[in-house]
């Protein structure tokens, strides 16, 4: 969406992960996203999106690395739209997305933690045109107390390959596309 718009709400349900031996846990989840912002409703003509995922987590406590978290998630989602084309661009709307997600987190202290996520998306249009995208983020979170925490985050994303040269476009920092944010979280 454009600046100042709400993101589309995503509602999810997950099952407690199954233990796979001493080192891994596997957990399923399902989700539904409803259109809320104007661009999703009017340009993409999204009615809703449904998805599912499997998350494989490394049981780092077994390895004696309690402060570390490592996970991989494979997900698939399906868009249901009123029209096959984007009203703004005329391009075919996305029908399916397959997402490969890699998460790494580290608790530096009891109050300070670091988190990094890297997503690789394969998006299939209603005409079966494939586009690959990436998104990554890094954040530092500081717990002021049990109820209040603050965070600072950097993210960047875009097409995996440059459209003109097909060179790798994956960058941690991009002077034009990198975004920064600060957050305040209240846990009741």
Secondary structure, DSSP 8 states (H G I E B T S, - for coil): --TT----EEEEEE---EEETTTEEEEEEEEEEE--SHIIIIIS-EEEEEEEEEEEEE-TTTTT-TTEEEEEEEEEEEEEESSSB-TTT--B-EEEEEEEEEEEEEESSSSEEEEEEEEEEEEEETT--EEEEEEEEEEEEEESSSSEEEEEEEEEEEESB-TTT--B---S--TTT-EEEEEEEE--
